Amino acid sequence: MKKHNFNAGPSILPREVIEQTAQGVLDFNGIGLSILEISHRSADFKPVIEEAESLFKELLDIPEGYSVVFLGGGASLQFCMVPYNFLEKKAAYLNTGTWAKKALKEAKLFGETVEVASSADKNYNYIPKNFTVPEDADYFHITTNNTIFGTELHHDFDTKVPVIADMSSDIFSRTLDVSKYAMIYGGAQKNLAPAGLTFVIVKNDALGKVSRQIPTMLDYKTHVEKGSMFNTPPVLPIYSAMLNLRWLKAQGGVKEMERRALAKADALYSEIDRNKLFVPTIADKADRSYMNICFVMAPEYQELEKEFFEFAVSKGMVGIKGHRSVGGFRASCYNALSLESVQALISCMQEFEKKH
């Protein structure tokens, strides 16, 4: 039986990327050694990290004056590295979910923070509107996609304040104007590579503005100046990321990924809205995530939740159980997930509806 992987992260990767990565683990580029056992400074690995960086810049149309660096520690480490490097007097945060809240919590350790708006009052089931970003803030931090609650920012902000964005779960899924950001970062394990890699896209002239001393390892300038080689980078995930970026380019790039994301999301949301057994957790269609589609049983069918989950699993659906903060179901539709898998889930929902 075919498995349909809706895991929220670590999540689905293109099959060919997995196979190529596996081959590299056995014998990297025919050199008789595994990618796991060669030096990150070797002539064999240098082209990998250079190509990964080049593909980042090409696919996202990153302008001059920005650097791409590859780090460890996940996006969670960035929650403290960002204020360490950028917060001098005040930082502004938009609180749209669990990860945004955690980023805000870390920033408070370094100076004054302003929560410009929050959707916590309704369990993060909407994107706040009509808020004001203080112009004296050193930066404005956003989390563009909320994997747990299923909301997403579908546009770039125009502000007088430098914008810093956590794009862990929607990077490469939609077109964006990188020039509107001082920094973009994210963990790779949702739309890019296996767990263990963190990407940072940073505007070079935004660095070095704070007066505090920054530990060497936590200073973005260290990693920019050393080309991600200050310490041993996560070699295998970088290799897998490079392969995935090759795949993405061959598929038609970010615009094609955006087209596919819209097609998958439109199909699944349409079924959720139509099917009497289910209701979406996000009512406003403008706020709905294209990456993490959350839904629950309709109140009058709540007792069927366990039965539907077991039915879906029996049909090959993997990873659709909702986060404990929301309950119900979550279908994560990252770039590597095919429309076929979404249609299989829709058929599963329709078959279950006929039973009841």
Secondary structure per residue as TSV (DSSP state, phi and psi in degrees):
chain	resnum	aa	ss	phi	psi
A	1	M	-	360.0	133.7
A	2	K	-	-69.8	135.8
A	3	K	-	-94.9	139.3
A	4	H	E	-114.6	110.2
A	5	N	E	-91.7	102.3
A	6	F	-	-104.3	19.6
A	7	N	-	-58.2	144.0
A	8	A	S	-81.5	-17.9
A	9	G	S	140.3	130.1
A	10	P	S	-54.5	146.5
A	11	S	-	-135.1	-170.6
A	12	I	-	-62.0	141.8
A	13	L	-	-126.3	155.8
A	14	P	-	-58.1	138.3
A	15	R	H	-57.2	-40.2
A	16	E	H	-66.2	-31.5
A	17	V	H	-67.9	-41.4
A	18	I	H	-62.2	-44.7
A	19	E	H	-66.0	-41.2
A	20	Q	H	-67.4	-37.9
A	21	T	H	-64.3	-44.2
A	22	A	H	-59.8	-40.6
A	23	Q	H	-64.5	-38.9
A	24	G	H	-65.6	-30.0
A	25	V	H	-68.8	-36.4
A	26	L	H	-78.3	-46.9
A	27	D	S	-156.3	106.5
A	28	F	G	-80.9	113.8
A	29	N	G	53.8	29.0
A	30	G	G	72.8	18.7
A	31	I	S	-88.0	-4.9
A	32	G	S	84.1	7.2
A	33	L	S	-130.1	154.4
A	34	S	-	-80.4	150.7
A	35	I	G	-58.2	-23.1
A	36	L	G	-75.3	-14.3
A	37	E	G	-125.0	17.0
A	38	I	S	-106.9	155.7
A	39	S	-	-68.2	139.5
A	40	H	T	-67.8	-14.9
A	41	R	T	-101.1	6.8
A	42	S	S	-75.7	161.3
A	43	A	T	-65.8	-21.5
A	44	D	T	-74.7	-38.3
A	45	F	T	-88.9	-26.0
A	46	K	H	-52.4	-44.6
A	47	P	H	-62.7	-27.2
A	48	V	H	-66.3	-52.3
A	49	I	H	-69.6	-32.2
A	50	E	H	-67.9	-41.0
A	51	E	H	-69.0	-39.1
A	52	A	H	-60.3	-44.2
A	53	E	H	-65.0	-43.3
A	54	S	H	-63.4	-40.9
A	55	L	H	-68.3	-36.8
A	56	F	H	-54.5	-51.5
A	57	K	H	-65.6	-39.1
A	58	E	H	-69.4	-49.5
A	59	L	H	-70.1	-31.9
A	60	L	T	-97.9	1.5
A	61	D	T	52.0	50.9
A	62	I	-	-73.5	126.2
A	63	P	-	-74.2	169.7
A	64	E	T	-60.6	151.3
A	65	G	T	93.3	2.5
A	66	Y	E	-115.6	148.7
A	67	S	E	-117.9	149.4
A	68	V	E	-113.1	125.2
A	69	V	E	-128.4	152.3
A	70	F	E	-115.6	122.7
A	71	L	E	-127.7	176.2
A	72	G	S	-105.8	-171.3
A	73	G	S	90.6	-10.4
A	74	G	H	70.9	174.1
A	75	A	H	-63.2	-27.0
A	76	S	H	-62.2	-34.6
A	77	L	H	-68.3	-31.8
A	78	Q	H	-65.6	-24.3
A	79	F	H	-58.9	-31.0
A	80	C	H	-97.8	-31.1
A	81	M	H	-64.9	-35.4
A	82	V	H	-60.7	-56.6
A	83	P	H	-65.3	-32.8
A	84	Y	H	-56.7	-39.5
A	85	N	H	-94.1	-20.1
A	86	F	H	-123.7	-22.3
A	87	L	-	-86.8	111.1
A	88	E	S	-103.8	-51.7
A	89	K	S	-121.0	-42.1
A	90	K	E	-157.8	143.2
A	91	A	E	-128.6	146.0
A	92	A	E	-112.3	136.6
A	93	Y	E	-130.8	139.5
A	94	L	E	-99.9	119.2
A	95	N	E	-96.9	100.1
A	96	T	-	-118.5	8.0
A	97	G	S	169.4	-173.9
A	98	T	H	-57.1	-46.7
A	99	W	H	-74.1	-34.5
A	100	A	H	-63.3	-40.8
A	101	K	H	-64.1	-40.2
A	102	K	H	-67.3	-38.0
A	103	A	H	-63.2	-41.6
A	104	L	H	-63.3	-42.0
A	105	K	H	-58.6	-43.7
A	106	E	H	-66.7	-39.5
A	107	A	H	-61.9	-32.6
A	108	K	T	-61.7	-19.8
A	109	L	T	-72.7	-15.9
A	110	F	T	-112.3	-9.8
A	111	G	S	162.3	-169.0
A	112	E	E	-68.7	133.7
A	113	T	E	-126.3	148.8
A	114	V	E	-123.1	123.5
A	115	E	E	-87.4	101.5
A	116	V	E	-70.1	-27.4
A	117	A	E	-169.4	157.9
A	118	S	E	-147.8	147.6
A	119	S	-	-111.2	18.3
A	120	A	G	-63.3	-25.3
A	121	D	G	-63.6	-23.0
A	122	K	G	-123.3	37.7
A	123	N	T	53.1	40.5
A	124	Y	T	57.3	37.3
A	125	N	-	-97.0	19.5
A	126	Y	S	-156.1	164.9
A	127	I	-	-98.3	123.7
A	128	P	-	-58.3	146.9
A	129	K	-	-124.4	164.0
A	130	N	S	54.9	41.8
A	131	F	-	-101.4	164.7
A	132	T	-	-117.2	130.2
A	133	V	-	-92.7	120.7
A	134	P	-	-59.7	129.8
A	135	E	T	-71.6	-14.4
A	136	D	T	-92.9	7.5
A	137	A	-	-73.5	146.6
A	138	D	S	-72.2	-30.7
A	139	Y	E	-163.1	163.3
A	140	F	E	-120.3	118.4
A	141	H	E	-101.5	132.8
A	142	I	E	-131.5	154.9
A	143	T	E	-113.9	111.7
A	144	T	S	-73.3	-31.8
A	145	N	E	-133.6	134.5
A	146	N	E	-108.7	99.8
A	147	T	T	-62.9	-32.8
A	148	I	T	-78.6	-43.9
A	149	F	T	-100.0	-17.4
A	150	G	T	85.5	33.5
A	151	T	E	-113.9	159.1
A	152	E	E	-152.2	141.5
A	153	L	-	-87.0	121.9
A	154	H	-	-102.3	12.8
A	155	H	S	-142.4	161.8
A	156	D	-	-90.4	143.0
A	157	F	-	-84.0	141.7
A	158	D	-	-105.4	103.2
A	159	T	-	-134.4	162.9
A	160	K	S	-84.4	-5.0
A	161	V	S	-103.9	138.3
A	162	P	-	-56.7	133.7
A	163	V	E	-101.0	133.1
A	164	I	E	-121.0	129.5
A	165	A	E	-127.1	133.2
A	166	D	E	-87.7	110.0
A	167	M	-	-115.7	38.9
A	168	S	T	-53.8	-41.0
A	169	S	T	-110.8	1.3
A	170	D	T	-131.4	9.2
A	171	I	T	-60.2	139.9
A	172	F	T	68.3	10.7
A	173	S	S	-103.6	-10.6
A	174	R	S	-151.3	154.6
A	175	T	-	-72.1	145.7
A	176	L	-	-149.6	160.4
A	177	D	-	-101.3	98.1
A	178	V	G	-61.2	-27.8
A	179	S	G	-64.0	-14.7
A	180	K	G	-87.2	2.7
A	181	Y	-	-121.0	140.4
A	182	A	S	-79.2	-31.2
A	183	M	E	-159.7	144.9
A	184	I	E	-130.5	134.6
A	185	Y	E	-142.4	168.8
A	186	G	E	176.4	155.1
A	187	G	E	-75.6	144.5
A	188	A	S	-86.3	-9.0
A	189	Q	T	-79.6	11.0
A	190	K	T	-112.4	-42.7
A	191	N	T	-133.7	11.4
A	192	L	T	-136.2	-48.6
A	193	A	S	-161.8	176.2
A	194	P	S	-64.7	164.4
A	195	A	T	-61.1	150.9
A	196	G	T	116.6	-8.2
A	197	L	-	-118.3	137.7
A	198	T	E	-122.0	132.5
A	199	F	E	-105.0	146.0
A	200	V	E	-134.9	127.2
A	201	I	E	-113.8	114.9
A	202	V	E	-132.5	139.9
A	203	K	E	-76.9	121.2
A	204	N	G	-59.4	-41.1
A	205	D	G	-79.7	1.8
A	206	A	G	-86.1	-12.7
A	207	L	S	-88.2	160.7
A	208	G	S	76.1	22.9
A	209	K	-	-99.1	-13.9
A	210	V	-	-90.3	153.9
A	211	S	S	-87.2	-19.4
A	212	R	S	-70.2	154.1
A	213	Q	-	-78.9	137.6
A	214	I	-	-115.0	129.5
A	215	P	-	-54.6	142.1
A	216	T	G	-51.0	-46.8
A	217	M	G	-68.9	-23.0
A	218	L	G	-98.9	4.7
A	219	D	-	-94.3	119.3
A	220	Y	H	-59.3	-32.6
A	221	K	H	-60.7	-34.1
A	222	T	H	-56.6	-47.7
A	223	H	H	-77.5	-31.8
A	224	V	H	-65.0	-47.7
A	225	E	H	-67.5	-30.2
A	226	K	T	-97.5	6.1
A	227	G	T	57.9	44.6
A	228	S	T	67.4	13.0
A	229	M	-	-115.1	20.5
A	230	F	S	-62.3	-43.1
A	231	N	S	-129.7	175.9
A	232	T	-	-63.7	116.6
A	233	P	-	-78.2	167.0
A	234	P	-	-72.1	89.8
A	235	V	H	-60.4	-51.1
A	236	L	H	-63.5	-47.6
A	237	P	H	-62.0	-32.6
A	238	I	H	-65.2	-42.2
A	239	Y	H	-61.5	-45.6
A	240	S	H	-64.7	-38.8
A	241	A	H	-61.3	-43.1
A	242	M	H	-59.6	-44.0
A	243	L	H	-63.8	-39.7
A	244	N	H	-66.6	-37.5
A	245	L	H	-69.1	-34.2
A	246	R	H	-61.0	-46.0
A	247	W	H	-59.6	-46.0
A	248	L	H	-61.1	-43.0
A	249	K	H	-62.6	-43.3
A	250	A	H	-65.1	-27.3
A	251	Q	H	-78.3	-13.4
A	252	G	T	122.5	4.6
A	253	G	H	81.8	-167.7
A	254	V	H	-65.7	-37.5
A	255	K	H	-60.9	-39.2
A	256	E	H	-68.9	-38.7
A	257	M	H	-63.2	-37.9
A	258	E	H	-65.6	-42.4
A	259	R	H	-61.1	-44.4
A	260	R	H	-66.1	-40.7
A	261	A	H	-60.4	-42.9
A	262	L	H	-64.4	-41.4
A	263	A	H	-64.2	-44.0
A	264	K	H	-66.3	-45.8
A	265	A	H	-65.6	-43.1
A	266	D	H	-60.6	-42.2
A	267	A	H	-65.0	-46.0
A	268	L	H	-73.8	-42.4
A	269	Y	H	-63.4	-36.1
A	270	S	H	-62.1	-40.1
A	271	E	H	-69.1	-41.1
A	272	I	H	-61.4	-43.4
A	273	D	H	-67.1	-31.9
A	274	R	H	-82.4	-39.7
A	275	N	-	-73.7	124.0
A	276	K	T	-68.4	-16.9
A	277	L	T	-80.0	-19.4
A	278	F	E	-125.0	155.7
A	279	V	E	-137.0	144.5
A	280	P	E	-74.3	150.4
A	281	T	S	-80.7	-20.7
A	282	I	-	-110.9	110.2
A	283	A	-	-74.5	-43.0
A	284	D	-	-75.2	114.6
A	285	K	G	-60.9	-28.5
A	286	A	G	-68.7	-21.7
A	287	D	G	-98.6	-4.8
A	288	R	B	-72.0	136.9
A	289	S	-	-74.2	141.3
A	290	Y	S	-88.1	-15.7
A	291	M	S	-93.1	-42.0
A	292	N	E	-126.3	100.8
A	293	I	E	-97.7	112.1
A	294	C	E	-106.4	139.1
A	295	F	E	-154.0	159.7
A	296	V	E	-132.3	169.5
A	297	M	E	-69.1	144.2
A	298	A	-	-59.8	147.7
A	299	P	G	-50.2	-39.8
A	300	E	G	-75.0	-9.1
A	301	Y	G	-119.1	19.7
A	302	Q	G	-55.9	-33.8
A	303	E	G	-68.7	-9.4
A	304	L	G	-92.9	1.2
A	305	E	H	-58.5	-51.3
A	306	K	H	-62.1	-41.3
A	307	E	H	-64.0	-42.3
A	308	F	H	-65.8	-41.2
A	309	F	H	-59.0	-47.2
A	310	E	H	-65.2	-36.4
A	311	F	H	-64.5	-45.0
A	312	A	H	-63.3	-43.2
A	313	V	H	-60.1	-40.0
A	314	S	H	-65.0	-20.3
A	315	K	T	-96.0	5.4
A	316	G	T	97.4	7.4
A	317	M	E	-79.9	127.6
A	318	V	E	-119.7	133.7
A	319	G	S	77.2	25.9
A	320	I	-	-94.7	-1.3
A	321	K	B	-66.7	131.9
A	322	G	-	-69.5	157.8
A	323	H	-	-64.2	148.5
A	324	R	T	-59.7	-22.6
A	325	S	T	-71.4	-19.9
A	326	V	T	-119.8	-38.7
A	327	G	-	80.2	-170.1
A	328	G	S	64.9	-129.6
A	329	F	E	-136.4	153.0
A	330	R	E	-142.3	120.8
A	331	A	E	-107.7	108.0
A	332	S	E	-88.2	119.7
A	333	C	-	-113.2	64.2
A	334	Y	-	-72.6	175.7
A	335	N	T	-53.5	-40.0
A	336	A	T	-78.0	-11.0
A	337	L	S	-77.7	130.8
A	338	S	-	-84.2	157.9
A	339	L	H	-61.3	-30.3
A	340	E	H	-57.8	-41.7
A	341	S	H	-66.6	-39.9
A	342	V	H	-62.9	-43.0
A	343	Q	H	-65.4	-31.8
A	344	A	H	-66.4	-39.6
A	345	L	H	-66.5	-41.2
A	346	I	H	-61.0	-44.8
A	347	S	H	-61.4	-37.9
A	348	C	H	-62.8	-44.0
A	349	M	H	-64.2	-40.3
A	350	Q	H	-69.1	-38.9
A	351	E	H	-65.0	-40.5
A	352	F	H	-66.5	-36.7
A	353	E	H	-61.1	-41.4
A	354	K	H	-64.0	-31.6
A	355	K	H	-67.9	-23.3
A	356	H	-	-123.9	360.0
